[in-house]
C-alpha cells in the first residue's frame, strides 16, 4: 500500500488538454466576456433515449472535468445561461421546454445535443414529435452524434463560451 501512495504522490495530477472545438459547431457569437469564465447550464430532456444524458454526465467526470473549465449545471432556469436540450421535442414536453426557456434571463443560448435534437435521429418522423429543436426555438449550437462523445460535448460548450483559446493549467 505504501508503494501505491508513494507512486501516486510522485506522479501528481495527470490531465489531458481538452480537444479544440470543431469548426461549424456554434452558429451564434460567443457569450459576453462576463460569462467566459463561468457558464451555467440547464438541461431539459424532451423525449430522448437517455444516451445523450449518459454522455453529458460523462463529460462531468474527473477525466473530462467540465467544472475545471468553469461549466456547471443549475437546477433552476433562472440561474442558468445556456439551455441544453436532448431528444426530439415531443408534444407533451413542448410547453415545459418553452416555460424553461422563458424563465431564463438574457443573454441566453440554446444548445441542441445529439442527433434527435438536431433533427437527424430515428424519431424525426414520428407523429408524437414536433421534430427538431429548430422548429420550436432558435438554436445557437448543435452538437451532433448519436450519442455525441464527451469530447465533442466539451469542445462544443467551450466554443459557445468563447474559452477555446484557454487551455488547462497542467
C-alpha positions in Angstrom: 0.0 0.0 0.0 2.9 2.3 0.8 4.3 1.8 -2.7 1.0 2.9 -4.2 0.8 6.1 -2.3 4.5 6.9 -3.0 3.9 6.4 -6.7 0.7 8.5 -6.5 2.4 11.4 -4.8 5.4 11.2 -7.1 3.2 11.2 -10.3 0.9 14.0 -9.2 -2.2 15.1 -11.1 -2.3 14.0 -14.7 -4.8 15.6 -17.1 -5.1 15.9 -20.8 -5.9 19.2 -22.5 -9.5 19.4 -23.8 -9.9 19.0 -27.5 -10.2 22.1 -29.7 -13.8 22.9 -30.7 -14.8 21.6 -34.1 -15.5 24.2 -36.8 -19.2 24.9 -37.5 -20.4 23.7 -34.1 -21.6 27.1 -32.9 -23.8 29.4 -35.1 -24.0 32.3 -32.6 -21.3 34.6 -31.4 -19.6 33.8 -28.1 -21.3 34.8 -24.9 -20.4 38.2 -23.5 -17.0 38.4 -21.8 -18.6 38.3 -18.3 -19.6 34.6 -18.9 -16.3 33.4 -20.3 -15.0 32.0 -17.0 -18.3 30.8 -15.7 -21.1 29.1 -17.7 -24.2 27.6 -16.0 -26.2 25.1 -17.9 -29.8 23.9 -17.5 -30.6 20.6 -19.1 -34.0 19.6 -20.5 -34.8 16.1 -21.8 -37.6 16.5 -24.4 -38.0 12.8 -25.1 -34.6 11.2 -25.7 -33.5 7.6 -25.2 -31.1 8.8 -22.4 -27.9 8.1 -24.4 -27.1 11.8 -24.7 -27.7 12.2 -20.9 -25.2 9.5 -20.1 -22.6 11.2 -22.3 -23.4 14.6 -20.8 -22.9 13.2 -17.3 -19.7 11.5 -18.5 -18.4 15.0 -19.5 -18.6 15.9 -15.9 -16.4 13.1 -14.6 -12.8 13.5 -13.5 -11.3 12.8 -16.9 -13.2 15.4 -18.9 -14.0 17.7 -15.9 -16.4 20.4 -17.1 -16.1 22.1 -13.7 -12.4 22.9 -14.3 -13.4 24.8 -17.3 -16.0 26.8 -15.3 -19.0 25.0 -16.7 -21.6 23.7 -14.2 -25.2 22.7 -14.1 -28.0 24.6 -12.3 -31.3 23.2 -11.0 -33.2 26.4 -11.8 -33.5 28.0 -15.3 -33.4 31.4 -13.6 -29.7 30.8 -12.6 -28.6 29.4 -16.0 -27.0 30.9 -19.1 -27.4 28.0 -21.6 -30.3 25.7 -22.2 -29.1 22.2 -23.2 -31.8 20.2 -24.9 -31.6 16.5 -25.7 -34.1 14.4 -27.7 -36.7 15.3 -30.3 -39.3 17.8 -29.0 -42.4 15.6 -28.2 -45.7 17.3 -28.0 -46.1 16.6 -24.3 -42.8 18.4 -23.4 -43.1 21.4 -25.7 -44.9 23.5 -23.1 -42.4 22.7 -20.4 -39.5 23.5 -22.7 -41.0 26.9 -23.6 -41.6 27.6 -19.9 -38.0 26.8 -19.1 -36.7 29.0 -21.9 -38.9 31.9 -20.9 -37.7 31.7 -17.3 -34.1 32.1 -18.3 -32.5 35.6 -18.2 -30.9 37.3 -21.1 -28.3 36.7 -22.6 -29.3 33.1 -23.1 -28.2 30.4 -25.6 -29.7 27.2 -26.7 -27.7 24.0 -27.5 -29.2 21.1 -29.4 -27.3 18.0 -28.1 -27.5 14.8 -30.1 -28.9 13.8 -33.5 -32.5 13.7 -32.2 -32.4 17.4 -31.1 -30.7 18.3 -34.4 -33.5 16.6 -36.4 -31.5 13.7 -37.7 -32.4 11.0 -35.2 -34.5 7.9 -35.6 -37.5 9.7 -34.1 -37.5 12.6 -36.5 -40.5 11.5 -38.5 -42.6 10.2 -35.5 -46.1 11.6 -35.2 -45.6 12.0 -31.5 -42.8 14.5 -32.1 -42.8 18.1 -33.1 -39.5 17.5 -34.7 -36.1 19.0 -34.2 -35.4 21.8 -31.7 -35.1 24.3 -34.6 -38.8 24.1 -35.1 -39.5 25.3 -31.5 -36.6 27.6 -30.5 -33.7 29.3 -32.2 -30.7 27.1 -31.7 -27.2 28.6 -31.2 -25.1 25.5 -31.2 -25.5 21.9 -32.4 -23.5 19.0 -31.1 -24.2 16.1 -33.3 -23.8 12.4 -32.6 -25.9 9.5 -31.5 -24.9 9.9 -28.7 -22.1 12.6 -29.0 -18.9 11.6 -27.2 -18.0 13.7 -24.1 -15.1 15.2 -26.0 -17.5 16.7 -28.6 -19.7 18.0 -25.8 -16.8 19.7 -24.0 -15.5 21.2 -27.3 -18.9 22.5 -28.2 -19.5 24.1 -24.9 -16.0 25.6 -24.9 -16.7 27.1 -28.3 -20.0 28.6 -27.1 -18.4 30.1 -24.0 -15.6 31.5 -26.0 -12.9 29.7 -24.0 -11.4 27.7 -26.8 -8.2 29.7 -26.7 -7.7 29.0 -23.0 -6.1 25.7 -22.0 -6.0 24.0 -18.7 -3.0 24.5 -16.5 -1.1 21.3 -16.1 
